[in-house]
Amino acid sequence: MAQLNDIDRLGLDSRQQRRRAIIGSSVGTVIEWYDFTLYGLASALVFAPLFFPGAGDFAGLLGAFASFAVGFGARPIGGLIFAHFGDRVGRKATLMVTLIMMGTATTFIGLLPTAESVGVLAPILLIVLRLFQGAGAGAEFAGAMTMASESSGVRNRAFIAGFPGAAVYVGMALATTMFALLSLLPVDQFQAWGWRIPFVSSVVIVAFALYFRLRVKETAAFEAVETAGEVTKAPLVEAVRSHWRVLLCGMALFTFALPWVYIVQTFSVSYVTGTLTVNPTAALIGLIIAELLTIPATLLFGRLADRIGRKPVLVGAALFAIVFAYPMFALFQTESSVLVGIGLVLGLAIVQGGTIGVSAAMLAEMFPTSMRWSGIAISREIPAAIVGGTAPLVATALVAVAGGTPWLVAAYLVALSVIGLIGIWRLPETLPGKSVVDAPAQSVANRI
């Protein structure tokens, strides 16, 4: 039976270990989202003509976005496999493997020959590497959320869990900045070699991340479970058996949260620069500003969740998403660089800033240590595959059906946000003092 806040019951890491765990989990998240953002931007801007030529502009773009979605098909597979080992073997060793897998795949994408050189082999190799990238990334963030949450105290857990969430946007901003600078190259040079530089450069970030991860010890919470002989042989199975209600609500939460980032981050850039007439460099600058502002927003929302509770912040983010979906696309329709930038900022800083770190703390407090990574991975990565990675593809198709207008995309976001709101509403508050299930012996799983 799950015990609320058993992270604290099992003991806390030392202050030095906490700092190292926060840095170690965050730098891995930087490389994860640097990699995924690079792929998303390349899908929107260069992969169609380089790897899917001859299909026409629209079909080529669909092919590029389909390869983007393929990585998300691999996310739950990799996420669940590595979550099993993360709960069985430990957080540190598993996160080392996922980091190396992700970084290697991204570097090799930057070295791939194009369809002009090797024909149909080019998109095949691209998709294979994308699968490895997705498998590693599927475990990375759930593991980072687990490690950061287990290395924090109850009074600042949402704030600390927000650091890997904020690191998402460090990686995004870094990737977007590099792409924006390289997009200033002449088009022929950018497509010939410029786009490759950010992918190959990821090897430097991986080396930096590995240095910090090697200095991180195993979390005290996992060591306590291991010492007590309470490690679960089949954590995934046990999580589904004993916490299926929590898992359904968690999946509903991420069904709302994840498509927002991929539609704002990936689809919107393609839409405002392709269907509309916004300058690509201006659009990327607006996106960079949005990503940079989301970093402090994530930490501030974490602080707020540590004061007033997890649910009010998550409910507020979902309600804002429902209200803002149509106005966001109305801002895009103006084709004004400033107004497009405002839409991007609000879409990321409020919706994502209000969910990414707070959800990590809330879910970590709902699953016992022996199955925590597995529970978070199931909650997050299955929606990531179904509605996250497919979001740009679905949005592109909806725009085509609507004759170039974005209103069906807005309706899609509203529908997903309503699903998320229902899931959040069904989850109990987990902040001590605000929770209706503070008694340690009570099972969170049975209170939903």
N, C-alpha and C positions, 0 to 999 in steps of 0.2 A: 504494500500500500504506500502511495506517495505521501511524503510528509512535507508540508509547506515550509519552504526555506531550510531544507535539510542541508543546504550548502553551508549555512552558519552552524548548524548542529554538528557537522562533521569537522569543523575547524577551519581556520583561515590561514592563508599563506603569510609569510613575513612581508614587511613593507617592501624590501628590496625585490623579493620574488613577485610581488604584485606589480611593481613598476616594470619588471622584465616581461611578465606575462602580458601586460597591456601593450607594451611595445612589440613583443613577439607576435601576438595575435594580430595587431594592427598592420604591421609591415607585410604580413602575408596577405591580408585583405587588400592592401594597396596593389600588390602584384596581380591578385585575382581580378580586380576590377579595372586595372590598367589593361590587362589582357583582353577582358571581355569588351571594354569600351573601344579599344582599338579595332576589334573585329566588327563591332556594331557600326563604327564610323566608316571603316573600309567597305562594309556591306552597302552602306548608303551612298558612298562616293566613288569607289574604284573597282570593287570586285566584279560588278556586272560586266563592264567591257573587257576586263582582263581574264576572267575565268568562265564567263558565260556569254561569249560573243556570238553574234549571228542569230540570237533569239529575239532581237528587237529590244528597245529601251525598257518597255514595261515588263516583258517576260524575263529579261536579263535581271531587272531589279527584283522581281519575285524569286528568281533563282538565287540571287545573293542573299535575300532575306530568309529563304528556305534553308540555306547553309547556316545562317545565323541561328535559326530555330533548332537545327540538328544538335547543336551543342547543348541545348536545354533538354533534348531527349536523353542525352547521356548524363545530365546532372543528377537526376534521381538515382540512376544506376550506380554511378560513382559515389554519390552522397550516401546512399544506404550501405554500400559495401564498406566504405571507409568508416562510416559511423559505427558499424559493428565492431571494427577493430579499435576505434577510438574508445568505445565503452568497455572493450575486453582487454586491450593491451595498454592503452593510455593515450592521453591527449597529445603529448609532445612528439612521440615517434610517428604517429599517424600524420600529424600536421607537417612534419618534415617531408614525408613521401608525397603528399598532395601538392606541396609547394614546388618540388622538383618536377613533378609531372606537368603541372601547368606551365611553368616557365620554359621547359624544354619544347613543348608543343608550340608555344607562341613564337619562340625564336625560330623554329623551323618553318613556320608560316611565312616569316619574312624572307626566307631563302627559297621559296617555292618557284619553279618555273611556271610561266603563264600558259594559257591555251594556245597562244601563237607559237610557242616552242614545242609543247608536247601534246597538244590536242586535248582529248577528253580525259587524259590522265591528270591534267592540272586540277579540274574541279574535284576529281576523286581524291587526290592527295589532300586537297584543301579540306574536304569533308572529314577524312580520316583524322587529320590533326585537330580539327575542330572537336571531334568526338573525345579525343584524349584531353583536350583543353577543358571541355565540359565536365568530364568525369572527375578531374582534379578539382575544378572549381566547385562542383556540387558538394564536396565534402569540406572545402576550405572555410567557407563562411560560417556554416553550422558549427564547425570545430572552434573557430575563432570566438563565436558568440559563447560557446560553452566555456572555453578557457578564461575569457574575460569575466564572465559572470561568476565563475567559481573562485576567481582571485579577488573578488570585491567583498565589501561588507554590505549588510542589508541597507544601511543608511544612504549608500551612494551607488547601489547596484545599477540602476538605469543609467546613471551618468557614466559609470565605468564601462558598462556594456555598450554605451554609445560610441566609445572610441573606435572599435572595429567598424561601426556604422559610419562614423565620420571619415574613417580611412577609405571607405568605399568611394567617397567623393574626392579624396586626395588622388586616388588612382584614376578616377574619371577625369578630373581636371588636368592631371599630368598628361594623360593620353590625348585629351582634346586639345591641350595647348600645343603639343608636338604636332598634331595633325593640322591645327590652324596655321602654325608657322610654316610647315612644309607645303601647305596648300597655296602659299604665296609664290611657289615655284611655277614656272611655265607648265601648262597642263601636260605636255609630252614628257617633261622631266619628272614631274610628280608621279605619273603613271608608270614611267620606266623604272625609276629607282627610289624616288622620294618617299613613297608610301611604305617602303620596306624598312626604313631607318627606325621608326618607333618599335616595330616588332623585334628586330634584332637587338635593339637596345635593352629589351626586357631582361636580358641575361645579367645586366649590371644590377638591376633592382632585385633579381632573385638572389644574387650573391650577397647583397646587403641584407636581405631578409633572412637568409640562412645563418648569417653571422649572429643575428639577434636570437633566432630560434634555438641555436645551439647553447645559448646562455640561459635559456629558460628551463626551470625544473618542472617536474610533474606537479600538477595542482594538489594541494593538501587534501581537498575533498576526494579526489580519485584515490590518492594513496591511502586515505582512511578506509575507504570501501575495500580496497585491495588487501590491506592488512587484516581487516575483519573477515575476509573470505566471502564478501557479499557481491563479488563481481558476477554479473548475470551471463550465463552461457549463450543465451539467444536474446540479446537486448531488444532487437527489432520486433521479434515475436512477442516478447513480454510487453513492450510499449503498446502494441496494437491490442493485445488481450486486455490489459488493465487500464489503458488510458485512451480508448478509442474516441470517447466524447471530446476529450481535450484535443486530440489529433484533428478531428473534424472541424472544430472551432478554429484551431491554428491554421489549417489549410484554407478556411474561409477568409481569415485575416490576410494571408499572403495572396489569396486570389484577388483581393483588392489592391494590396500594396505594390506587388511586383509589376503588373502591367503598366502602372503609372510611370515608373522609371524608364521602361523600355520604349514606351510611346513618346515620352518627352525627350529622352536621351537619343534615341535612334530614329524612330519614324518621323518625329517633328522636324529634324534637320533635313531629312529627305523631302518632306512635304513643303516646307517653306522655301527651299531652294530649288525644288524641281517643279512641283505643281504651281507654286507661287513664284514670285520673282525676287525674293530676299537674297542679298549677296551672301554667298557661302561663308566668306570670312566673317562678315557681320553676325551671321547666325552662330558660328562657332564661338565667337567672342561672347555673345549673349549666353551661350551654354556654359562657357567657362565661368562666367560671373555667377550663374545659377549654382554651379557645382561648388564654387568656393564659399558662397553664402550658406549652402546646405551644411557645411562642416560645423560652424558654430551653432546653427539652428538645431542640429542633431544633439549636441551636447546640452544646449539650453532646454530642449524638450525633455532630455533625460533628467536634468535637475528638477524640472517641474514635476515629472512623474515620481521622483523620490520624495516630493513634498505633498502632492495632492492625490497620488495614486496612479497606477498604470492605465486603468480603464478610461478615466476622463480624458486623458491625452489621446489615446487611440480612438475613442469615440469622436472626439473633436476633429481629428485628422480625417476620419471617414466622412463626417458630415461636410467638412470643407470640400472634400473631393467631389461629393455629390453636387454641391452648389457650384463649384468652380469649373467643371468639365466644359460646359458650353461657353462661358466667358473666356476661357483659355483659348479655344479655337477662334472665337471672335477677335481676340487680340492678334492671333496669327493672320487672320484674314485681312487685317489692315495693311499688311506688308510693310509696316513701319519697323525698322530695326529696333527702336527703343521699346515699342509696345510688344513686339515679339519677345524681346529680352525679359520684359516684365512677366509675360506669360510663362516663360521658362523658369524664372526665379520662383514664382509662386507655386508652380507645379512640382518643383523639386523640394524647395526649402520647407514648405508647409506640409505637403503630403508625405514625402519621404522622410524629412527631418523629424516629423511627429510619430513615425512608425518604426523606423529601422532599429534604433537602440532600445526603445521602450518595449517593443515586442520581444527582443532578446532577453531582457530581464524577466519579463512576465512568464515566458515559456520556460526559462531556466528554473524559475521558482515553482513550476507546476510538475516537473519531472524529477524523480529521484536521481541521484548521482549515477547509479548503475545503468540507467537508460537515458540519461539527459541528452547526449549527443544524438542518439537515435531518434528521440522524440522531436527534437528541433529539426533534424534533417528531414524526417517524414513530413512534418508540418510545412516546411519551406520548399523543399525541392520538387515535390509532386506538383504543386501549383506552378512552380517555376517552369516545369516542362510543358504543362497544359496551357496556361494562359500567359506565362512570362515570355518565354522565347518566341512564342507564336504571335505576340502582340503586334510587332511591326508588320508581319505578313498579313495578319487579319486586318489591321488598319489600312494597309495599302489596298487590299481587296475591297474594303468598305468604301474607300474614297472612289475607286473605280465604279462601283455599283451606284454611288450617289452622284456620278457625273462630275467628279472633281471637288465636291464639297465635303467638309469634314464632319458633318453633323451626325452621321451614323457612328463615327468613331467616338464622338462625345457621348452618344447614347450607350455605346458599349462600355465606356469607362464608368458611367453612372450605374449601369446594371451590376458591374463587378464590385463597385464601391458599396452598393446596397447589400450584396452578399457578405462583404467584409464587415459591414456594420452589424449584421445579424450575428455573425460568428463572435465578434468582440463582445457584443451585448450578452451572449450566453456564457462567456468566460467569467469566473469569479475574480474579484480584486485580490491581488497577492501581496500588496504592500502592508506589512504589519502595522496594526493600529487602524488601518482602513478596511482590513479584510474581515469577512464574516466567517472565515475558517482559520483563525489564528491558532486554534488549539492544535499542537503538533500531531496528535494521533488521528486527526480527521483526514480523510482522503479527499484531495482536490478532485480526483477523477470522478468521484461519486456525488459531487455537489453541483454538477452542471446539468 
